[in-house]
Amino acid sequence: MDGLTCVRQIRALQREGSIVSHVPVIAVTANARSEQMASAREAGMDSVVTKPFRIPELMPEIERLMSMYE
């Protein structure tokens, strides 16, 4: 299962109530074209981080999403 399929499944489980809270998901991709980033968000990703990435760049995004859904 690829990431887009996985996040679609997660969001479907949330809609049906099998998962009762929002699961924050960040796409990590080498494909930085705006169309692919838009597709990831449309599939249900909360955010998209492009490769190569550095942990100091990724951590603030994780913290931002976690604070939104606490």
ZIGILIN-V228682 format. One record per backbone hydrogen bond with DSSP energy under -0.5 kcal/mol. CO is the residue of the C=O (numbers start at 1). NH is the residue of the N-H. Records with the same first field share a line. If there is no record, write none. Layout:
CO = NH + NH
This chain:
2 = 6
3 = 7
4 = 8
5 = 9
6 = 10
7 = 11
8 = 12
9 = 13
10 = 14
11 = 15
12 = 16
13 = 17 + 18 + 19
14 = 17
18 = 20
22 = 24
25 = 46 + 47
27 = 29 + 49
29 = 51
30 = 32
33 = 37
34 = 38
35 = 39
36 = 40
37 = 41
38 = 42
39 = 43
40 = 44 + 45
41 = 44
47 = 27
49 = 29
54 = 57 + 58
55 = 59
56 = 60
57 = 61
58 = 62
59 = 63
60 = 64
61 = 65
62 = 66
63 = 67
64 = 68
65 = 69
67 = 70
